[in-house]
Amino acid sequence: MAVDGSADLAATELPPDTVGLLEGLTTTRAIRRYRNEPVPAEALRTILFAATRGPSGSNRQPFRFLVLSDGPLAARAKQLIGTAARNLWSGKRGADGYDSGSGAVADSPKARMARTMEHYVDTFDSVPVLILPCLVRYRAPTPSEGASIYPACQNLLLAARGLGYGGAFTGFNFAVDAELRELLGIPADVLIAGTITLGRPAGRHGPVRRRPMRELVYAERWGQPASWAIDPAGTRFTSAGPPPQSEPTASA
């Protein structure tokens, strides 16, 4: 029994998690292709319960989650963000050379990413669920305010992974911020902190690829790899992101 007298929801109502914590942390990919099926209310309840357990400064819990599934406002919000997504991706595709160099090689990682993104933005208007994570600002914006909303978003994505669903986090909403506020009645002092799409994956989750730990984990001093920062055997890496030499150098 919980201290407030209510039943312990985490112990009595949540379905068994078929994915271990560490496995979930290392295999929760951005899922951008979804099956054409709704996400049941029971699954949304579990996923959002996990999201609302996220940490926040002084436990103020300033996060709010606006869940848009299949109503008329949901359809309009999806259209608004979908249009912005297609415009933004079109610009990025050209600026980042997705149709030249390795992007022109049919099965290269860059070409596969381009196809995935193209499908994602082209079908954005019909994603099963759209979630707007919002931050209620109790004070003037600060550089650290994201710490009170983004961990909750990661909780959401991990919970979705545990139930066999998947999602992707983007910032496409920022391009249509004013329109979304007017449509959905979101107050001016609330930050729409991102866009999360959610659904049953058309593909699958799997090990995420990152740069080697030695490039990302330092010990004692900036730029000095930790001797124990060794990736597990069989880890596969990515070349995405800026090369190590482009990082700022350590101060004297």
C-alpha positions as CSV (number, residue, x, y, z in Angstrom):
1,M,0.0,0.0,0.0
2,A,1.3,3.4,-0.9
3,V,1.8,6.0,1.8
4,D,-1.3,8.0,0.7
5,G,-3.5,4.9,1.1
6,S,-3.9,4.2,-2.6
7,A,-2.9,0.9,-4.2
8,D,0.7,0.6,-5.3
9,L,0.1,1.1,-9.1
10,A,3.6,0.1,-10.0
11,A,3.2,-3.2,-8.2
12,T,-0.4,-4.1,-9.0
13,E,-1.4,-2.7,-12.4
14,L,1.6,-2.4,-14.7
15,P,2.1,-5.3,-17.1
16,P,5.3,-7.3,-16.8
17,D,8.3,-5.7,-18.6
18,T,9.8,-8.1,-21.1
19,V,12.9,-5.9,-21.6
20,G,15.5,-5.5,-18.9
21,L,16.6,-2.1,-17.9
22,L,20.1,-2.1,-19.3
23,E,18.9,-3.8,-22.5
24,G,16.2,-1.1,-22.9
25,L,18.8,1.7,-22.4
26,T,21.1,0.3,-25.1
27,T,18.5,-0.8,-27.6
28,T,15.8,2.0,-27.7
29,R,16.2,3.3,-31.2
30,A,14.3,6.2,-32.7
31,I,11.4,4.5,-34.4
32,R,10.1,6.4,-37.4
33,R,8.0,3.8,-39.2
34,Y,4.8,2.6,-37.6
35,R,2.2,0.0,-38.3
36,N,-1.3,1.3,-39.1
37,E,-2.8,0.4,-35.7
38,P,-3.8,2.5,-32.7
39,V,-2.1,2.5,-29.4
40,P,-4.6,1.2,-26.8
41,A,-5.5,3.4,-23.8
42,E,-4.1,0.8,-21.5
43,A,-0.6,1.0,-23.1
44,L,-0.8,4.9,-23.1
45,R,-1.6,4.8,-19.4
46,T,1.4,2.7,-18.6
47,I,3.7,4.7,-20.9
48,L,2.6,8.1,-19.5
49,F,2.7,6.8,-15.9
50,A,6.4,6.0,-16.5
51,A,6.9,9.5,-18.0
52,T,5.3,11.2,-15.0
53,R,7.7,9.4,-12.7
54,G,10.6,11.4,-14.3
55,P,12.8,13.6,-12.0
56,S,12.5,17.3,-11.8
57,G,14.2,20.1,-9.8
58,S,12.8,20.3,-6.2
59,N,10.2,17.7,-7.4
60,R,8.1,20.5,-8.8
61,Q,6.9,18.2,-11.6
62,P,6.4,21.0,-14.2
63,F,6.0,18.5,-17.0
64,R,2.7,18.1,-18.8
65,F,2.0,15.7,-21.7
66,L,-0.6,16.6,-24.3
67,V,-1.6,13.3,-26.0
68,L,-3.1,13.6,-29.5
69,S,-4.5,10.4,-31.1
70,D,-7.5,10.5,-33.4
71,G,-9.7,13.5,-32.7
72,P,-10.1,16.6,-34.9
73,L,-7.6,18.6,-33.0
74,A,-5.1,15.8,-33.2
75,A,-5.6,15.6,-36.9
76,R,-5.0,19.3,-37.3
77,A,-1.9,19.3,-35.0
78,K,-0.4,16.4,-37.0
79,Q,-1.0,18.3,-40.2
80,L,0.6,21.4,-38.8
81,I,3.7,19.7,-37.6
82,G,3.9,17.3,-40.6
83,T,4.0,20.3,-43.0
84,A,6.8,21.9,-40.9
85,A,8.6,18.5,-40.8
86,R,8.6,18.2,-44.6
87,N,9.9,21.7,-45.1
88,L,12.6,21.3,-42.5
89,W,13.7,17.9,-43.8
90,S,13.8,19.3,-47.3
91,G,16.2,22.0,-46.3
92,K,18.4,19.7,-44.2
93,R,18.5,17.1,-47.0
94,G,20.0,19.6,-49.3
95,A,22.3,21.4,-46.8
96,D,23.8,18.1,-45.4
97,G,24.3,16.5,-48.9
98,Y,22.0,13.5,-48.4
99,D,21.8,13.1,-52.2
100,S,25.5,13.3,-52.9
101,G,28.7,11.5,-51.8
102,S,27.9,8.5,-49.6
103,G,24.2,9.5,-49.7
104,A,24.1,8.6,-53.3
105,V,25.2,5.0,-52.6
106,A,22.0,3.0,-52.4
107,D,22.7,1.0,-49.2
108,S,25.0,3.4,-47.3
109,P,24.0,4.5,-43.8
110,K,23.4,8.0,-45.1
111,A,21.1,6.8,-47.9
112,R,19.2,4.6,-45.5
113,M,18.7,7.5,-43.1
114,A,17.5,9.7,-45.9
115,R,14.9,7.1,-46.9
116,T,13.7,6.6,-43.3
117,M,13.4,10.4,-42.8
118,E,11.6,10.8,-46.1
119,H,9.1,8.2,-45.1
120,Y,8.7,9.7,-41.6
121,V,7.9,13.2,-42.7
122,D,5.7,12.0,-45.6
123,T,3.6,10.0,-43.3
124,F,3.7,12.3,-40.2
125,D,0.1,13.3,-40.6
126,S,-1.0,9.7,-39.9
127,V,1.2,8.7,-37.0
128,P,-0.8,6.7,-34.4
129,V,-0.1,9.1,-31.5
130,L,1.5,12.5,-31.2
131,I,2.6,13.7,-27.8
132,L,3.7,17.2,-27.0
133,P,5.8,17.3,-23.8
134,C,5.4,20.7,-22.2
135,L,7.2,22.5,-19.4
136,V,5.2,24.8,-17.1
137,R,7.6,27.7,-16.4
138,Y,7.4,28.8,-12.7
139,R,10.3,31.3,-13.3
140,A,12.2,32.9,-16.1
141,P,13.8,30.5,-18.6
142,T,17.2,29.1,-17.5
143,P,19.8,27.0,-19.3
144,S,19.0,24.1,-17.0
145,E,15.2,24.0,-17.3
146,G,15.3,21.2,-19.8
147,A,16.4,18.9,-16.9
148,S,12.9,19.0,-15.6
149,I,11.2,17.8,-18.8
150,Y,13.6,15.8,-21.0
151,P,14.3,13.0,-18.5
152,A,10.6,12.4,-18.4
153,C,10.6,12.2,-22.2
154,Q,13.3,9.5,-22.0
155,N,11.2,7.6,-19.5
156,L,8.3,7.7,-21.9
157,L,10.4,6.3,-24.8
158,L,11.9,3.6,-22.6
159,A,8.4,2.5,-21.3
160,A,7.2,2.4,-24.9
161,R,10.1,0.1,-25.7
162,G,9.3,-2.1,-22.8
163,L,5.7,-2.6,-24.1
164,G,6.7,-3.3,-27.7
165,Y,6.1,0.2,-29.0
166,G,8.5,2.9,-30.2
167,G,8.8,6.6,-30.7
168,A,10.9,9.4,-32.1
169,F,11.7,12.8,-30.4
170,T,12.0,15.8,-32.7
171,G,11.8,19.6,-32.5
172,F,9.6,20.0,-35.6
173,N,7.0,21.7,-33.4
174,F,9.1,24.8,-32.9
175,A,8.4,25.9,-36.5
176,V,4.7,26.1,-35.8
177,D,4.7,27.1,-32.2
178,A,2.2,29.9,-32.4
179,E,-0.2,27.9,-34.5
180,L,-0.1,25.0,-32.0
181,R,-0.7,27.3,-29.1
182,E,-3.8,28.8,-30.7
183,L,-5.1,25.4,-31.8
184,L,-4.6,23.6,-28.5
185,G,-5.0,26.4,-26.0
186,I,-1.5,26.1,-24.7
187,P,-0.6,29.1,-22.4
188,A,2.2,31.5,-23.2
189,D,4.2,30.6,-20.1
190,V,4.3,26.9,-21.1
191,L,7.2,25.7,-23.3
192,I,6.3,23.1,-25.9
193,A,9.6,21.3,-25.5
194,G,9.4,18.9,-28.4
195,T,7.4,16.4,-30.4
196,I,7.1,12.7,-29.7
197,T,5.5,10.3,-32.2
198,L,4.5,6.9,-31.0
199,G,3.3,3.7,-32.4
200,R,3.9,0.0,-33.0
201,P,7.2,-0.3,-35.0
202,A,7.0,-1.4,-38.6
203,G,10.6,-2.5,-38.1
204,R,12.3,-3.3,-34.8
205,H,14.4,-2.0,-32.0
206,G,18.0,-3.0,-31.7
207,P,21.4,-1.9,-30.4
208,V,22.0,1.8,-31.0
209,R,25.2,2.9,-32.5
210,R,27.4,5.6,-31.0
211,R,31.0,6.6,-31.1
212,P,33.5,4.6,-29.0
213,M,33.5,5.4,-25.3
214,R,37.1,6.5,-25.4
215,E,35.9,9.5,-27.5
216,L,33.0,10.4,-25.2
217,V,34.2,9.6,-21.6
218,Y,37.1,11.5,-20.0
219,A,38.9,10.9,-16.7
220,E,40.5,13.6,-14.6
221,R,41.0,16.1,-17.4
222,W,39.3,17.2,-20.6
223,G,40.3,15.1,-23.6
224,Q,41.9,12.4,-21.5
225,P,40.2,9.0,-22.1
226,A,39.3,6.9,-19.1
227,S,41.4,3.7,-19.1
228,W,38.3,1.7,-18.0
229,A,36.1,3.2,-20.8
230,I,36.1,0.1,-23.0
231,D,33.1,-0.9,-25.1
232,P,31.7,-4.4,-24.6
233,A,33.0,-6.9,-27.2
234,G,31.0,-6.9,-30.4
235,T,29.8,-3.2,-30.0
236,R,29.2,-1.6,-33.4
237,F,29.9,2.1,-33.8
238,T,28.8,5.0,-35.9
239,S,30.8,7.7,-37.7
240,A,28.0,10.2,-37.2
241,G,28.6,13.4,-35.3
242,P,31.6,15.7,-35.4
243,P,35.0,14.1,-35.4
244,P,36.9,14.3,-32.1
245,Q,39.5,16.8,-33.4
246,S,36.7,19.4,-34.0
247,E,36.0,19.7,-30.3
248,P,37.3,22.7,-28.3
249,T,40.7,22.1,-26.7
250,A,41.2,22.0,-22.9
251,S,42.1,25.2,-21.2
252,A,45.5,25.6,-19.7
